[in-house]
Amino acid sequence: MRRVTIKDIAKIAGVSYASVSRALSGSTEVSEATRERIVAICEQEGYRVNTLARSLICQRSGVIGLVVPDISNAFYAEIAFAIETYARRFGYNVMLCNTVHDARQTTDLFEYLVGHRVEGIIFASTRNDARSWAAKYRDAVPVVLLGDADSPGDPQGDRVNSVSLDNHAGGVLGAKYLYKLGHRRILYLGMRPVSITHQRRFQGYRMTMESLGLEPAVIENPWDASTIEYGYQLAREAFSKQFPFTAAFCASDSVALGAMQAAGECGVRIPEDVSLLGFDNVSYAALPRICLSTIAQHQQKLSEAAFDLLLRLIREDGEAATTHRIVRPILVERSTCIPI
């Protein structure tokens, strides 16, 4: 079936090409009666506005890019849903892209989004090198990093607009909570060295343990992602040997859920033998058969803050000062942690 063009609509309506364009763009130069007739003809003929062509003319696409590592991760799925829902309230659509933790694909996606004239990009990442992409493309399009933007001695952090959780405070909060319950042998499970976010969570845990006179202990995650499967593998190896800890503070809820599965297979009872604390508070953590105690990230608050900041950058056309917004974590107590 031949694609209907704006010239076809003009011919059917008996008006000029310019009149159809004005009618569809909401111009006051066209009467309401003419506009309604043209819109009706467009619907009848199946005409669709070429939004890319329009964006070239009016310099506004009404689209932002959202780049995440992996939409199958529950945390990023909830972030994407919250941003898309919130952006629509302001007349924006969201183009979702997955990097699958690949540096080359991340660069390709940024180039693709800039080439398709998105008005801004939210880049959700926990990687140490996330700041370099945000800094590289900020002169081409407004970019907000949803994650930690600065690191000691890193000059890129000063050039990156960001929204992040206070991950160090989350590590402190989790360690102090387990200590309050009477735990003294607390394992930190699943820290990824390539993630600045994970480093800060672990630093908060380690600093607290040392300040309490306790020995910090960690099992690192050597992979590029924090998944249920990787959490399961790490925990199964730990539980299959002599396990001297009474509590495990997991780097993410995904790692915690994998640890719960491994515990069941290894005869380790949660929480009777080992208290288990997660980090993120994704939706499945509250399910009745999971009831995971965790450190909450406020996905809705983070998402709205990231879009609000991006919208300000778009409206101020890059003239705004660099902004870092920090959200405080909270403890969510459920049933996987008990006093001893």
C-alpha distance (Angstrom), angle and dihedral (degrees) to the residues before:
residue distance angle dihedral
M1 . . .
R2 3.81 . .
R3 3.78 116.0 .
V4 3.80 112.8 -111.4
T5 3.82 113.0 -124.9
I6 3.77 132.5 -158.0
K7 3.82 88.6 -108.2
D8 3.82 89.5 58.6
I9 3.81 89.7 53.6
A10 3.81 91.1 48.7
K11 3.80 90.9 51.9
I12 3.81 93.7 48.9
A13 3.82 92.3 45.7
G14 3.81 92.6 46.3
V15 3.79 92.5 -127.1
S16 3.78 136.2 109.7
Y17 3.79 126.0 -83.5
A18 3.81 88.3 -113.8
S19 3.82 91.9 54.0
V20 3.81 91.5 55.6
S21 3.79 90.6 48.2
R22 3.81 91.5 50.2
A23 3.80 92.2 47.1
L24 3.79 93.1 52.7
S25 3.81 93.7 44.7
G26 3.82 93.4 53.4
S27 3.81 95.8 -111.9
T28 3.81 116.5 170.2
E29 3.81 89.5 -139.4
V30 3.82 88.7 82.9
S31 3.80 122.1 69.0
E32 3.79 118.7 -116.8
A33 3.80 91.2 -118.2
T34 3.82 91.7 54.0
R35 3.77 91.4 46.0
E36 3.81 92.5 52.0
R37 3.81 91.3 48.6
I38 3.81 92.6 49.6
V39 3.83 92.5 46.9
A40 3.81 89.9 50.0
I41 3.81 91.1 51.6
C42 3.82 90.6 48.5
E43 3.80 90.6 53.2
Q44 3.79 92.0 46.0
E45 3.81 93.6 49.2
G46 3.79 95.7 40.5
Y47 3.79 95.6 -117.7
R48 3.79 116.4 169.6
V49 3.76 124.4 -163.5
N50 3.81 114.4 -113.7
T51 3.78 96.4 -125.0
L52 3.81 93.8 -175.2
A53 3.81 91.8 55.0
R54 3.78 90.2 46.5
S55 3.78 91.6 51.2
L56 3.81 89.5 54.4
I57 3.79 89.7 54.9
C58 3.80 101.4 41.8
Q59 3.85 97.0 29.9
R60 3.80 91.0 -127.6
S61 3.79 125.4 100.9
G62 3.82 99.3 174.6
V63 3.82 87.6 -136.9
I64 3.80 130.9 112.7
G65 3.78 126.6 -170.8
L66 3.79 123.2 -124.7
V67 3.80 115.0 -163.6
V68 3.81 116.9 -168.2
P69 3.82 132.2 168.7
D70 3.80 97.4 -123.7
I71 3.81 128.6 -10.0
S72 3.81 90.3 -156.5
N73 3.82 87.3 70.9
A74 3.82 105.8 95.2
F75 3.80 93.3 -137.1
Y76 3.82 93.8 55.2
A77 3.79 91.9 42.3
E78 3.80 89.3 57.0
I79 3.81 91.4 45.2
A80 3.82 91.1 51.3
F81 3.80 93.0 48.7
A82 3.80 92.3 48.6
I83 3.82 94.2 48.2
E84 3.80 94.0 46.1
T85 3.80 92.7 48.5
Y86 3.80 93.0 46.5
A87 3.82 94.7 44.3
R88 3.80 91.9 55.6
R89 3.79 89.4 61.8
F90 3.80 86.8 65.0
G91 3.80 95.9 44.4
Y92 3.81 97.1 -98.8
N93 3.78 131.1 129.3
V94 3.81 122.4 -153.7
M95 3.80 127.8 -130.0
L96 3.82 106.1 -154.7
C97 3.81 120.5 -151.1
N98 3.82 131.1 -179.3
T99 3.81 120.7 -149.2
V100 3.83 93.9 -169.3
H101 3.83 85.2 -146.9
D102 3.80 91.3 -69.6
A103 3.83 119.5 137.1
R104 3.81 95.5 -154.6
Q105 3.79 92.2 49.1
T106 3.81 90.3 48.7
T107 3.81 90.4 56.6
D108 3.81 91.5 45.5
L109 3.81 91.1 51.5
F110 3.79 93.3 50.6
E111 3.81 89.6 49.9
Y112 3.80 90.6 47.7
L113 3.80 93.4 50.7
V114 3.80 94.0 46.3
G115 3.82 89.7 46.7
H116 3.80 90.3 52.7
R117 3.80 90.6 53.1
V118 3.78 100.5 -118.0
E119 3.79 110.5 178.0
G120 3.79 94.1 -130.4
I121 3.80 144.1 -13.9
I122 3.79 132.3 -129.6
F123 3.79 109.0 -158.2
A124 3.82 113.2 -162.8
S125 3.79 110.8 -164.3
T126 3.80 142.6 135.5
R127 3.81 96.1 -162.5
N128 3.79 122.3 120.9
D129 3.82 90.8 -125.9
A130 3.83 95.9 49.9
R131 3.80 91.0 100.1
S132 3.81 92.2 61.4
W133 3.83 92.8 61.2
A134 3.79 92.9 45.6
A135 3.81 91.3 48.9
K136 3.82 93.4 45.2
Y137 3.81 95.6 54.8
R138 3.80 101.4 34.0
D139 3.83 90.8 94.7
A140 3.81 90.9 54.8
V141 3.81 98.4 44.5
P142 3.82 136.4 -5.7
V143 3.82 108.7 -86.6
V144 3.80 130.1 -169.8
L145 3.78 119.3 -168.8
L146 3.78 112.3 -144.3
G147 3.78 95.5 -154.1
D148 3.79 141.0 44.9
A149 3.78 109.6 -33.2
D150 3.76 105.1 -176.5
S151 3.76 137.3 52.2
P152 3.82 128.9 178.5
G153 3.80 109.4 -81.2
D154 3.83 93.4 7.5
P155 3.84 110.8 128.3
Q156 3.82 92.0 -169.2
G157 3.79 92.4 69.7
D158 3.80 92.2 69.2
R159 3.81 90.6 58.7
V160 3.80 97.9 48.5
N161 3.80 126.8 88.7
S162 3.78 109.2 -144.1
V163 3.77 149.6 171.4
S164 3.78 117.8 -158.5
L165 3.75 145.8 156.2
D166 3.79 117.9 -106.0
N167 3.80 90.6 -108.9
H168 3.79 94.2 175.7
A169 3.81 89.1 56.8
G170 3.80 88.8 49.5
G171 3.79 91.0 56.1
V172 3.81 90.3 49.2
L173 3.80 91.8 47.3
G174 3.81 93.8 51.5
A175 3.80 95.2 46.4
K176 3.81 93.1 47.8
Y177 3.81 91.2 48.7
L178 3.80 93.4 53.7
Y179 3.81 90.5 45.2
K180 3.81 89.6 51.8
L181 3.81 88.3 55.2
G182 3.81 89.1 57.1
H183 3.80 99.9 -99.8
R184 3.79 116.2 144.1
R185 3.80 101.2 164.5
I186 3.81 103.1 61.9
L187 3.80 123.0 167.5
Y188 3.81 122.1 -154.6
L189 3.81 105.3 -143.5
G190 3.80 127.5 -160.3
M191 3.81 106.6 7.4
R192 3.81 110.6 169.1
P193 3.83 111.3 -147.7
V194 3.84 91.3 -156.7
S195 3.81 90.7 61.0
I196 3.80 120.8 82.3
T197 3.81 87.4 -162.7
H198 3.80 92.1 56.7
Q199 3.78 91.6 43.8
R200 3.80 91.0 56.0
R201 3.79 93.8 47.0
F202 3.79 89.9 50.3
Q203 3.82 92.1 46.0
G204 3.80 89.7 54.8
Y205 3.80 90.5 50.2
R206 3.82 93.7 45.1
M207 3.81 94.7 47.0
T208 3.79 90.6 50.5
M209 3.80 93.8 47.3
E210 3.78 91.7 50.4
S211 3.81 92.8 46.2
L212 3.82 88.4 54.1
G213 3.78 92.2 50.0
L214 3.81 93.1 -108.8
E215 3.80 130.3 132.9
P216 3.83 112.8 -113.2
A217 3.81 116.1 -139.1
V218 3.79 129.2 -172.3
I219 3.79 140.0 -175.1
E220 3.80 107.3 -158.4
N221 3.79 126.1 -142.6
P222 3.84 107.8 -130.0
W223 3.82 94.4 -168.2
D224 3.81 129.2 88.9
A225 3.81 95.2 -115.1
S226 3.79 141.0 43.8
T227 3.79 105.0 -126.7
I228 3.78 136.5 158.3
E229 3.80 89.3 -110.7
Y230 3.80 93.8 52.7
G231 3.79 91.0 45.9
Y232 3.77 88.7 51.4
Q233 3.82 92.7 51.2
L234 3.80 93.8 47.8
A235 3.80 93.8 46.9
R236 3.80 95.7 42.8
E237 3.78 90.9 55.7
A238 3.82 90.4 48.0
F239 3.83 94.9 45.9
S240 3.81 93.5 46.3
K241 3.82 89.2 66.5
Q242 3.77 130.5 50.7
F243 3.80 103.9 -59.8
P244 3.82 111.2 -154.9
F245 3.82 97.6 -179.4
T246 3.81 128.5 97.7
A247 3.82 94.5 -162.8
A248 3.80 138.6 29.9
F249 3.81 121.4 -155.4
C250 3.80 105.5 -159.1
A251 3.80 123.5 -149.7
S252 3.84 90.9 -132.6
D253 3.79 141.1 2.6
S254 3.81 89.5 -107.5
V255 3.80 90.4 58.5
A256 3.81 89.3 46.4
L257 3.80 92.8 52.8
G258 3.80 90.4 50.2
A259 3.80 88.6 49.7
M260 3.82 90.5 52.3
Q261 3.80 90.2 54.5
A262 3.80 92.2 48.0
A263 3.81 91.4 47.8
G264 3.79 91.2 55.0
E265 3.79 91.7 52.6
C266 3.81 93.3 46.2
G267 3.80 96.0 47.9
V268 3.81 93.7 -110.6
R269 3.80 111.4 142.9
I270 3.81 119.2 -138.8
P271 3.02 115.2 -121.1
E272 3.84 100.8 -4.3
D273 3.82 94.5 64.3
V274 3.79 100.5 20.1
S275 3.81 128.9 14.8
L276 3.80 111.6 -139.2
L277 3.81 125.1 -152.1
G278 3.80 123.4 -174.7
F279 3.79 134.8 -165.6
D280 3.86 126.9 -133.8
N281 3.83 105.4 35.1
V282 3.80 95.4 -130.0
S283 3.79 116.3 -176.2
Y284 3.82 97.1 -97.1
A285 3.81 90.9 57.8
A286 3.81 89.1 77.5
L287 3.82 95.9 51.6
P288 3.84 111.8 124.6
R289 3.82 96.1 -115.2
I290 3.81 92.2 46.8
C291 3.84 106.6 35.6
L292 3.80 90.9 169.9
S293 3.78 118.8 -167.0
T294 3.79 105.4 -136.4
I295 3.79 149.9 156.3
A296 3.81 108.3 -99.0
Q297 3.80 121.5 -133.3
H298 3.85 99.5 -166.2
Q299 3.83 95.3 -126.5
Q300 3.81 92.2 -173.1
K301 3.80 93.4 50.3
L302 3.81 92.8 45.7
S303 3.80 91.9 48.4
E304 3.79 95.4 48.6
A305 3.80 92.4 45.0
A306 3.82 90.7 51.3
F307 3.80 93.1 50.2
D308 3.82 93.1 43.7
L309 3.79 89.9 53.2
L310 3.81 92.1 46.5
L311 3.81 91.4 49.1
R312 3.81 90.4 52.3
L313 3.80 90.5 51.1
I314 3.81 90.6 49.4
R315 3.80 93.2 49.7
E316 3.79 93.7 44.7
D317 3.81 90.6 48.9
G318 3.78 95.0 -130.3
E319 3.79 95.5 -50.5
A320 3.81 95.0 111.3
A321 3.80 120.2 108.3
T322 3.81 117.5 -107.9
T323 3.80 110.1 -85.2
H324 3.81 132.2 -161.5
R325 3.81 114.9 -168.8
I326 3.79 119.2 -167.0
V327 3.82 125.4 -160.8
R328 3.80 119.9 -159.7
P329 3.83 119.2 -129.1
I330 3.79 124.6 -130.5
L331 3.79 133.2 -152.8
V332 3.80 118.1 -112.7
E333 3.81 111.0 -162.1
R334 3.78 117.5 -154.6
S335 3.80 131.2 145.1
T336 3.83 108.4 -66.9
C337 3.81 94.2 81.9
I338 3.80 123.8 60.8
P339 3.81 135.4 169.7
I340 3.78 120.3 -100.7
